[in-house]
Protein backbone atom coordinates (compact mmCIF):
# COMPACT_ATOMS: atom_id res chain seq x y z
CA UNK A 1 0.00 0.00 0.00
CA UNK A 2 1.31 3.45 -0.97
CA UNK A 3 1.62 5.89 1.93
CA UNK A 4 -0.78 8.80 1.30
CA UNK A 5 -0.09 12.47 1.85
CA UNK A 6 -2.08 13.53 4.91
CA UNK A 7 -3.47 16.85 6.04
CA UNK A 8 -6.04 18.52 8.26
CA UNK A 9 -8.78 20.91 7.22
CA UNK A 10 -10.59 23.27 9.53
CA UNK A 11 -14.36 23.31 8.89
CA UNK A 12 -17.34 24.64 10.80
CA UNK A 13 -17.32 22.92 14.19
CA UNK A 14 -14.67 20.32 13.39
CA UNK A 15 -11.20 19.55 12.05
CA UNK A 16 -11.07 16.93 9.30
CA UNK A 17 -8.24 14.47 8.72
CA UNK A 18 -7.81 13.74 5.00
CA UNK A 19 -5.48 11.69 2.82
CA UNK A 20 -4.47 12.06 -0.84
CA UNK A 21 -2.92 9.57 -3.28
CA UNK A 22 -2.13 9.55 -6.97
CA UNK A 23 -2.56 12.15 -9.67
CA UNK A 24 -5.15 13.06 -12.23
CA UNK A 25 -8.73 14.31 -11.84
CA UNK A 26 -10.02 14.29 -8.27
CA UNK A 27 -11.97 11.33 -6.95
CA UNK A 28 -13.44 11.90 -3.48
CA UNK A 29 -14.32 8.75 -1.49
CA UNK A 30 -16.79 9.28 1.37
CA UNK A 31 -16.90 6.44 3.92
CA UNK A 32 -19.99 5.14 5.65
CA UNK A 33 -20.82 3.40 8.89
CA UNK A 34 -18.19 3.61 11.61
CA UNK A 35 -15.34 3.55 9.08
CA UNK A 36 -13.06 6.40 8.12
CA UNK A 37 -10.48 7.01 5.44
CA UNK A 38 -8.91 3.64 6.27
CA UNK A 39 -12.00 1.82 4.97
CA UNK A 40 -10.77 2.64 1.45
CA UNK A 41 -7.25 1.27 1.91
CA UNK A 42 -8.18 -1.81 -0.11
CA UNK A 43 -9.15 0.16 -3.23
CA UNK A 44 -7.45 3.57 -3.05
CA UNK A 45 -4.05 2.57 -4.47
CA UNK A 46 -5.53 0.95 -7.57
CA UNK A 47 -7.77 3.95 -8.22
CA UNK A 48 -4.82 6.30 -7.67
CA UNK A 49 -3.29 5.02 -10.92
CA UNK A 50 -5.97 7.05 -12.71
CA UNK A 51 -7.16 9.66 -10.20
CA UNK A 52 -6.07 11.92 -7.41
CA UNK A 53 -7.86 9.93 -4.72
CA UNK A 54 -8.96 11.82 -1.60
CA UNK A 55 -10.33 10.10 1.48
CA UNK A 56 -11.15 11.47 4.90
CA UNK A 57 -12.49 10.62 8.34
CA UNK A 58 -15.98 12.11 8.73
CA UNK A 59 -16.32 14.65 11.52
CA UNK A 60 -16.28 12.99 14.93
CA UNK A 61 -14.74 9.73 13.70
CA UNK A 62 -11.20 8.44 14.07
CA UNK A 63 -8.83 11.39 13.53
CA UNK A 64 -11.45 14.04 12.67
CA UNK A 65 -12.35 15.87 15.86
CA UNK A 66 -15.41 17.86 16.90
CA UNK A 67 -15.23 21.16 18.74
CA UNK A 68 -18.20 20.00 20.80
CA UNK A 69 -18.58 16.24 21.19
CA UNK A 70 -22.27 16.61 22.01
CA UNK A 71 -23.18 18.45 18.79
CA UNK A 72 -26.14 17.01 16.88
CA UNK A 73 -24.94 15.51 13.62
CA UNK A 74 -26.70 16.76 10.49
CA UNK A 75 -26.40 15.50 6.94
CA UNK A 76 -26.08 19.09 5.75
CA UNK A 77 -22.91 19.61 7.82
CA UNK A 78 -21.36 16.40 6.52
CA UNK A 79 -22.27 17.35 2.95
CA UNK A 80 -20.60 20.72 3.41
CA UNK A 81 -17.52 18.98 4.80
CA UNK A 82 -17.27 17.07 1.50
CA UNK A 83 -17.65 20.37 -0.35
CA UNK A 84 -14.75 21.89 1.61
CA UNK A 85 -12.54 18.95 0.62
CA UNK A 86 -13.49 19.49 -3.03
CA UNK A 87 -12.81 23.21 -2.76
CA UNK A 88 -9.39 22.50 -1.28
CA UNK A 89 -8.26 19.83 -3.73
CA UNK A 90 -10.19 20.65 -6.91
CA UNK A 91 -11.08 24.34 -6.68
CA UNK A 92 -11.58 24.93 -10.40
CA UNK A 93 -13.10 21.67 -11.59
CA UNK A 94 -16.06 19.45 -10.62
CA UNK A 95 -14.98 16.11 -9.20
CA UNK A 96 -16.02 12.50 -9.25
CA UNK A 97 -17.45 11.32 -5.93
CA UNK A 98 -18.17 7.91 -4.42
CA UNK A 99 -20.10 7.44 -1.20
CA UNK A 100 -21.26 4.33 0.57
CA UNK A 101 -23.98 3.89 3.21
CA UNK A 102 -24.20 7.03 5.38
CA UNK A 103 -21.41 8.48 3.25
CA UNK A 104 -23.67 8.06 0.22
CA UNK A 105 -26.36 10.09 2.01
CA UNK A 106 -23.87 12.93 2.55
CA UNK A 107 -22.88 12.62 -1.11
CA UNK A 108 -26.50 12.83 -2.29
CA UNK A 109 -26.89 16.02 -0.27
CA UNK A 110 -23.70 17.35 -1.85
CA UNK A 111 -25.05 16.65 -5.34
CA UNK A 112 -28.46 18.25 -4.76
CA UNK A 113 -27.07 21.29 -2.93
CA UNK A 114 -23.87 21.95 -4.90
CA UNK A 115 -24.42 20.19 -8.24
CA UNK A 116 -21.85 22.32 -10.03
CA UNK A 117 -19.10 20.69 -7.91
CA UNK A 118 -19.93 17.10 -8.87
CA UNK A 119 -19.13 15.58 -12.26
CA UNK A 120 -20.40 12.13 -11.33
CA UNK A 121 -21.60 10.57 -8.10
CA UNK A 122 -21.73 6.85 -7.43
CA UNK A 123 -24.01 6.34 -4.42
CA UNK A 124 -23.74 2.83 -2.98
CA UNK A 125 -26.74 1.80 -0.86
CA UNK A 126 -27.63 5.12 0.79
CA UNK A 127 -30.13 4.11 3.53
CA UNK A 128 -32.61 6.86 2.65
CA UNK A 129 -35.41 5.01 4.40
CA UNK A 130 -37.75 8.01 4.52
CA UNK A 131 -38.52 7.58 0.80
CA UNK A 132 -39.78 4.01 1.32
CA UNK A 133 -43.52 3.27 1.52
CA UNK A 134 -42.99 1.55 4.88
CA UNK A 135 -40.99 4.45 6.35
CA UNK A 136 -43.02 4.49 9.60
CA UNK A 137 -41.76 0.98 10.40
CA UNK A 138 -38.18 2.15 10.04
CA UNK A 139 -38.77 5.17 12.24
CA UNK A 140 -40.01 2.75 14.88
CA UNK A 141 -36.86 0.65 14.38
CA UNK A 142 -34.64 3.69 14.94
CA UNK A 143 -36.56 4.56 18.08
CA UNK A 144 -36.04 1.00 19.39
CA UNK A 145 -32.33 1.21 18.63
CA UNK A 146 -31.94 4.47 20.54
CA UNK A 147 -33.98 3.21 23.50
CA UNK A 148 -31.95 -0.01 23.59
CA UNK A 149 -28.74 2.03 23.49
CA UNK A 150 -29.96 4.15 26.41
CA UNK A 151 -31.18 1.29 28.58
CA UNK A 152 -28.99 -1.71 27.64
CA UNK A 153 -25.87 -0.37 25.96
CA UNK A 154 -24.03 -0.50 22.68
CA UNK A 155 -23.96 -4.14 21.64
CA UNK A 156 -27.66 -4.86 22.31
CA UNK A 157 -28.49 -1.71 20.34
CA UNK A 158 -26.28 -2.87 17.48
CA UNK A 159 -28.05 -6.23 17.49
CA UNK A 160 -31.44 -4.53 17.17
CA UNK A 161 -30.12 -2.31 14.40
CA UNK A 162 -28.50 -5.16 12.46
CA UNK A 163 -31.64 -7.29 12.66
CA UNK A 164 -33.70 -4.41 11.30
CA UNK A 165 -31.46 -4.07 8.24
CA UNK A 166 -31.98 -7.65 7.11
CA UNK A 167 -34.79 -8.83 4.90
CA UNK A 168 -37.66 -10.63 6.62
CA UNK A 169 -36.76 -14.06 7.87
CA UNK A 170 -33.08 -13.87 6.99
CA UNK A 171 -31.91 -13.97 10.60
CA UNK A 172 -33.18 -17.55 10.86
CA UNK A 173 -31.06 -18.72 7.91
CA UNK A 174 -27.47 -19.85 8.50
CA UNK A 175 -24.84 -17.60 6.97
CA UNK A 176 -21.44 -18.68 5.72
CA UNK A 177 -18.57 -17.22 7.70
CA UNK A 178 -16.81 -14.32 6.02
CA UNK A 179 -13.04 -14.04 6.33
CA UNK A 180 -12.05 -10.39 6.23
CA UNK A 181 -9.02 -9.28 4.20
CA UNK A 182 -6.00 -8.52 6.44
CA UNK A 183 -6.35 -4.75 6.08
CA UNK A 184 -10.00 -4.87 7.17
CA UNK A 185 -9.20 -7.08 10.14
CA UNK A 186 -6.40 -4.73 11.21
CA UNK A 187 -8.70 -1.70 11.39
CA UNK A 188 -11.46 -3.51 13.30
CA UNK A 189 -10.37 -1.95 16.61
CA UNK A 190 -10.82 1.60 15.31
CA UNK A 191 -14.14 0.68 13.70
CA UNK A 192 -15.37 -0.61 17.04
CA UNK A 193 -14.18 2.55 18.79
CA UNK A 194 -16.30 4.62 16.40
CA UNK A 195 -19.46 2.56 16.94
CA UNK A 196 -20.95 4.49 19.90
CA UNK A 197 -20.75 7.76 17.96
CA UNK A 198 -22.11 6.11 14.80
CA UNK A 199 -25.11 4.43 16.39
CA UNK A 200 -25.88 7.24 18.81
CA UNK A 201 -25.32 10.31 16.60
CA UNK A 202 -24.96 9.42 12.92
CA UNK A 203 -27.77 6.89 12.55
CA UNK A 204 -30.59 9.09 13.94
CA UNK A 205 -29.77 12.13 11.82
CA UNK A 206 -28.88 10.34 8.61
CA UNK A 207 -31.70 7.80 8.49
CA UNK A 208 -34.28 10.52 9.06
CA UNK A 209 -32.92 12.59 6.15
CA UNK A 210 -35.32 13.22 3.26
CA UNK A 211 -33.62 13.80 -0.10
CA UNK A 212 -34.95 16.29 -2.63
CA UNK A 213 -36.02 13.82 -5.31
CA UNK A 214 -37.17 16.59 -7.65
CA UNK A 215 -33.72 18.15 -7.59
CA UNK A 216 -32.11 14.73 -7.97
CA UNK A 217 -34.16 14.31 -11.12
CA UNK A 218 -32.55 17.41 -12.62
CA UNK A 219 -29.05 15.97 -12.09
CA UNK A 220 -29.80 12.29 -12.62
CA UNK A 221 -27.37 12.22 -15.55
CA UNK A 222 -24.59 12.66 -12.98
CA UNK A 223 -25.93 10.10 -10.49
CA UNK A 224 -25.18 6.39 -10.51
CA UNK A 225 -27.20 4.43 -7.95
CA UNK A 226 -25.62 1.20 -6.77
CA UNK A 227 -26.59 -1.82 -4.69
CA UNK A 228 -24.85 -4.92 -3.42
CA UNK A 229 -25.15 -8.09 -5.44
CA UNK A 230 -25.73 -10.02 -2.20
CA UNK A 231 -27.96 -7.53 -0.38
CA UNK A 232 -31.01 -7.44 -2.64
CA UNK A 233 -34.16 -6.54 -0.69
CA UNK A 234 -32.27 -5.67 2.50
CA UNK A 235 -33.13 -2.28 3.97
CA UNK A 236 -30.09 -0.26 2.75
CA UNK A 237 -30.52 -1.66 -0.79
CA UNK A 238 -34.17 -0.75 -1.19
CA UNK A 239 -33.88 3.08 -1.33
CA UNK A 240 -31.27 2.88 -4.09
CA UNK A 241 -33.50 0.54 -6.08
CA UNK A 242 -36.56 2.74 -5.55
CA UNK A 243 -34.69 5.93 -6.47
CA UNK A 244 -33.34 4.32 -9.63
CA UNK A 245 -36.88 3.33 -10.59
CA UNK A 246 -38.28 6.80 -9.88
CA UNK A 247 -35.50 8.58 -11.76
CA UNK A 248 -35.53 6.15 -14.67
CA UNK A 249 -31.87 5.23 -14.27
CA UNK A 250 -30.18 1.82 -14.04
CA UNK A 251 -29.29 0.29 -10.69
CA UNK A 252 -25.68 -0.85 -10.87
CA UNK A 253 -24.65 -3.87 -8.78
CA UNK A 254 -21.36 -4.14 -6.91
CA UNK A 255 -19.68 -7.27 -5.48
CA UNK A 256 -20.77 -8.42 -2.02
CA UNK A 257 -23.48 -6.93 0.11
CA UNK A 258 -23.82 -3.65 2.00
CA UNK A 259 -20.22 -4.02 3.21
CA UNK A 260 -18.83 -5.25 -0.10
CA UNK A 261 -16.12 -2.60 0.08
CA UNK A 262 -14.76 -4.42 3.14
CA UNK A 263 -15.39 -8.05 2.17
CA UNK A 264 -14.52 -7.85 -1.56
CA UNK A 265 -12.14 -4.87 -1.88
CA UNK A 266 -10.32 -5.83 -5.08
CA UNK A 267 -13.47 -6.69 -7.02
CA UNK A 268 -15.29 -3.69 -5.55
CA UNK A 269 -12.54 -1.29 -6.60
CA UNK A 270 -12.39 -2.75 -10.10
CA UNK A 271 -16.15 -2.32 -10.48
CA UNK A 272 -15.99 1.25 -9.21
CA UNK A 273 -13.27 2.10 -11.69
CA UNK A 274 -15.38 0.79 -14.56
CA UNK A 275 -18.48 2.65 -13.39
CA UNK A 276 -16.58 5.92 -13.07
CA UNK A 277 -15.26 5.55 -16.60
CA UNK A 278 -18.40 4.29 -18.28
CA UNK A 279 -21.38 5.31 -16.07
C-alpha positions in Angstrom: 0.0 0.0 0.0 1.3 3.4 -1.0 1.6 5.9 1.9 -0.8 8.8 1.3 -0.1 12.5 1.8 -2.1 13.5 4.9 -3.5 16.8 6.0 -6.0 18.5 8.3 -8.8 20.9 7.2 -10.6 23.3 9.5 -14.4 23.3 8.9 -17.3 24.6 10.8 -17.3 22.9 14.2 -14.7 20.3 13.4 -11.2 19.5 12.1 -11.1 16.9 9.3 -8.2 14.5 8.7 -7.8 13.7 5.0 -5.5 11.7 2.8 -4.5 12.1 -0.8 -2.9 9.6 -3.3 -2.1 9.6 -7.0 -2.6 12.1 -9.7 -5.2 13.1 -12.2 -8.7 14.3 -11.8 -10.0 14.3 -8.3 -12.0 11.3 -7.0 -13.4 11.9 -3.5 -14.3 8.8 -1.5 -16.8 9.3 1.4 -16.9 6.4 3.9 -20.0 5.1 5.6 -20.8 3.4 8.9 -18.2 3.6 11.6 -15.3 3.6 9.1 -13.1 6.4 8.1 -10.5 7.0 5.4 -8.9 3.6 6.3 -12.0 1.8 5.0 -10.8 2.6 1.5 -7.3 1.3 1.9 -8.2 -1.8 -0.1 -9.2 0.2 -3.2 -7.4 3.6 -3.0 -4.1 2.6 -4.5 -5.5 1.0 -7.6 -7.8 4.0 -8.2 -4.8 6.3 -7.7 -3.3 5.0 -10.9 -6.0 7.0 -12.7 -7.2 9.7 -10.2 -6.1 11.9 -7.4 -7.9 9.9 -4.7 -9.0 11.8 -1.6 -10.3 10.1 1.5 -11.1 11.5 4.9 -12.5 10.6 8.3 -16.0 12.1 8.7 -16.3 14.6 11.5 -16.3 13.0 14.9 -14.7 9.7 13.7 -11.2 8.4 14.1 -8.8 11.4 13.5 -11.4 14.0 12.7 -12.3 15.9 15.9 -15.4 17.9 16.9 -15.2 21.2 18.7 -18.2 20.0 20.8 -18.6 16.2 21.2 -22.3 16.6 22.0 -23.2 18.5 18.8 -26.1 17.0 16.9 -24.9 15.5 13.6 -26.7 16.8 10.5 -26.4 15.5 6.9 -26.1 19.1 5.7 -22.9 19.6 7.8 -21.4 16.4 6.5 -22.3 17.4 3.0 -20.6 20.7 3.4 -17.5 19.0 4.8 -17.3 17.1 1.5 -17.6 20.4 -0.3 -14.8 21.9 1.6 -12.5 19.0 0.6 -13.5 19.5 -3.0 -12.8 23.2 -2.8 -9.4 22.5 -1.3 -8.3 19.8 -3.7 -10.2 20.6 -6.9 -11.1 24.3 -6.7 -11.6 24.9 -10.4 -13.1 21.7 -11.6 -16.1 19.4 -10.6 -15.0 16.1 -9.2 -16.0 12.5 -9.3 -17.4 11.3 -5.9 -18.2 7.9 -4.4 -20.1 7.4 -1.2 -21.3 4.3 0.6 -24.0 3.9 3.2 -24.2 7.0 5.4 -21.4 8.5 3.2 -23.7 8.1 0.2 -26.4 10.1 2.0 -23.9 12.9 2.6 -22.9 12.6 -1.1 -26.5 12.8 -2.3 -26.9 16.0 -0.3 -23.7 17.4 -1.9 -25.1 16.6 -5.3 -28.5 18.2 -4.8 -27.1 21.3 -2.9 -23.9 22.0 -4.9 -24.4 20.2 -8.2 -21.8 22.3 -10.0 -19.1 20.7 -7.9 -19.9 17.1 -8.9 -19.1 15.6 -12.3 -20.4 12.1 -11.3 -21.6 10.6 -8.1 -21.7 6.8 -7.4 -24.0 6.3 -4.4 -23.7 2.8 -3.0 -26.7 1.8 -0.9 -27.6 5.1 0.8 -30.1 4.1 3.5 -32.6 6.9 2.7 -35.4 5.0 4.4 -37.8 8.0 4.5 -38.5 7.6 0.8 -39.8 4.0 1.3 -43.5 3.3 1.5 -43.0 1.6 4.9 -41.0 4.5 6.3 -43.0 4.5 9.6 -41.8 1.0 10.4 -38.2 2.2 10.0 -38.8 5.2 12.2 -40.0 2.7 14.9 -36.9 0.6 14.4 -34.6 3.7 14.9 -36.6 4.6 18.1 -36.0 1.0 19.4 -32.3 1.2 18.6 -31.9 4.5 20.5 -34.0 3.2 23.5 -31.9 0.0 23.6 -28.7 2.0 23.5 -30.0 4.1 26.4 -31.2 1.3 28.6 -29.0 -1.7 27.6 -25.9 -0.4 26.0 -24.0 -0.5 22.7 -24.0 -4.1 21.6 -27.7 -4.9 22.3 -28.5 -1.7 20.3 -26.3 -2.9 17.5 -28.0 -6.2 17.5 -31.4 -4.5 17.2 -30.1 -2.3 14.4 -28.5 -5.2 12.5 -31.6 -7.3 12.7 -33.7 -4.4 11.3 -31.5 -4.1 8.2 -32.0 -7.7 7.1 -34.8 -8.8 4.9 -37.7 -10.6 6.6 -36.8 -14.1 7.9 -33.1 -13.9 7.0 -31.9 -14.0 10.6 -33.2 -17.6 10.9 -31.1 -18.7 7.9 -27.5 -19.9 8.5 -24.8 -17.6 7.0 -21.4 -18.7 5.7 -18.6 -17.2 7.7 -16.8 -14.3 6.0 -13.0 -14.0 6.3 -12.0 -10.4 6.2 -9.0 -9.3 4.2 -6.0 -8.5 6.4 -6.4 -4.7 6.1 -10.0 -4.9 7.2 -9.2 -7.1 10.1 -6.4 -4.7 11.2 -8.7 -1.7 11.4 -11.5 -3.5 13.3 -10.4 -1.9 16.6 -10.8 1.6 15.3 -14.1 0.7 13.7 -15.4 -0.6 17.0 -14.2 2.5 18.8 -16.3 4.6 16.4 -19.5 2.6 16.9 -21.0 4.5 19.9 -20.7 7.8 18.0 -22.1 6.1 14.8 -25.1 4.4 16.4 -25.9 7.2 18.8 -25.3 10.3 16.6 -25.0 9.4 12.9 -27.8 6.9 12.5 -30.6 9.1 13.9 -29.8 12.1 11.8 -28.9 10.3 8.6 -31.7 7.8 8.5 -34.3 10.5 9.1 -32.9 12.6 6.2 -35.3 13.2 3.3 -33.6 13.8 -0.1 -35.0 16.3 -2.6 -36.0 13.8 -5.3 -37.2 16.6 -7.6 -33.7 18.2 -7.6 -32.1 14.7 -8.0 -34.2 14.3 -11.1 -32.6 17.4 -12.6 -29.1 16.0 -12.1 -29.8 12.3 -12.6 -27.4 12.2 -15.6 -24.6 12.7 -13.0 -25.9 10.1 -10.5 -25.2 6.4 -10.5 -27.2 4.4 -8.0 -25.6 1.2 -6.8 -26.6 -1.8 -4.7 -24.8 -4.9 -3.4 -25.1 -8.1 -5.4 -25.7 -10.0 -2.2 -28.0 -7.5 -0.4 -31.0 -7.4 -2.6 -34.2 -6.5 -0.7 -32.3 -5.7 2.5 -33.1 -2.3 4.0 -30.1 -0.3 2.8 -30.5 -1.7 -0.8 -34.2 -0.7 -1.2 -33.9 3.1 -1.3 -31.3 2.9 -4.1 -33.5 0.5 -6.1 -36.6 2.7 -5.5 -34.7 5.9 -6.5 -33.3 4.3 -9.6 -36.9 3.3 -10.6 -38.3 6.8 -9.9 -35.5 8.6 -11.8 -35.5 6.2 -14.7 -31.9 5.2 -14.3 -30.2 1.8 -14.0 -29.3 0.3 -10.7 -25.7 -0.9 -10.9 -24.7 -3.9 -8.8 -21.4 -4.1 -6.9 -19.7 -7.3 -5.5 -20.8 -8.4 -2.0 -23.5 -6.9 0.1 -23.8 -3.7 2.0 -20.2 -4.0 3.2 -18.8 -5.3 -0.1 -16.1 -2.6 0.1 -14.8 -4.4 3.1 -15.4 -8.0 2.2 -14.5 -7.9 -1.6 -12.1 -4.9 -1.9 -10.3 -5.8 -5.1 -13.5 -6.7 -7.0 -15.3 -3.7 -5.6 -12.5 -1.3 -6.6 -12.4 -2.7 -10.1 -16.1 -2.3 -10.5 -16.0 1.3 -9.2 -13.3 2.1 -11.7 -15.4 0.8 -14.6 -18.5 2.6 -13.4 -16.6 5.9 -13.1 -15.3 5.5 -16.6 -18.4 4.3 -18.3 -21.4 5.3 -16.1 
